[in-house]
Amino acid sequence: MPSVTGIVRILTPLAATGMAITMVLAAITHARRKEPAAIGFNAGLLIMAVLVAWGRFGPYSL
């Protein structure tokens, strides 16, 4: 919502970065527990979070 409303727009990339870190740690946990199906789900969420963070922090951010 911050990017839509224009209020405190820095929260969007910060939240995406936090989500990416969480997904890396979750994938490590699933790897230790030998749960490969969950790692794929974490990888998908990680990719989406990284794309959002890159888009909002990157060279084309508004």
Residue pairs with C-beta under 8 A, 6 or more apart in sequence:
2 8
2 9
2 10
2 11
2 12
3 9
3 12
3 56
9 56
12 52
12 56
13 52
13 53
13 56
13 57
13 61
16 49
16 50
16 52
16 53
16 56
17 49
17 53
17 57
19 45
19 49
20 46
20 49
20 50
20 53
23 42
23 43
23 45
23 46
23 49
24 42
24 46
26 38
26 42
27 39
27 42
27 43
27 46
30 36
30 38
30 39
30 42
31 39
55 61
